[in-house]
Amino acid sequence: MLTIGLTGGIGSGKSEVADILRELGAQVIDADLVGHETYRRGEPAWDQVVEAFGSGVVGQDGEIDRGRLGRIVFGDPDSLKRLTDIVWPRIREGLEKRITRERDNGDTTVLVVEAAVLFEAGWDRLFDEIWVVTAPEADVLERLERQRNQKPAQTRARLRAQMTNEEREQRADVTVRNDEDRAALAATVRQLWTDRVPNRTQGRHDG
Ligand code: ATP
């Protein structure tokens, strides 16, 4: 089984690439969803988050309200660090378990984990290779405004708060450039799959 960590900045096209890889036959895990599982009500991280940020982050249903939590930590590095210190180690554990399970069940040839914060959280060692998706800032601003109704100023602020594309590219094995239309992106990913995946799936962790 080949494990691929898929990362990139906000709106770069990670989910689009993950969808294309899924269509090509990869099993895809979203690290955000694993993250949400870690602080479900009843999990130890739920208590830690409430202890750190107060009961105001608990919604009517007893679950952590991610919108409220996000508003507290965005733009406040200390709070953000407090949160990531709680959840990142647990997400890592969750990912390790999933990778082991997929490897043991033997049916999965390619496992992709989509994780925006892969490098920041230090999860790179979990994967055989890292693919980074990059898109020019102008494209990201335009796509997120058109498709998520997100103001360019807000997108820009978020991009400034993140690692740069250059930093990510330096640490990645593969760069997927998403600077054309979706058809071009699909063609790029298909080519990478043909070039890299068959050779790499044989013998690394199999058998
Ligand atoms: P985030 O981490 O912010 O969720 P992401 O990296 O997963 O973002 P996507 O959701 O895949 O990015 O892409 C962002 C938006 O841009 C989506 O609405 C997506 O459909 C659109 N998009 C991605 N690639 C292209 C493209 N090549 N042409 C047009 N729209 C695109």
Residues whose N, C-alpha, C, O or C-beta is under 5 A from the ligand:
A	BS01	ATP	G9 I10 G11 S12 G13 K14 S15 E16 A116 R143 Q147 N178 E180 D181 R182 L185
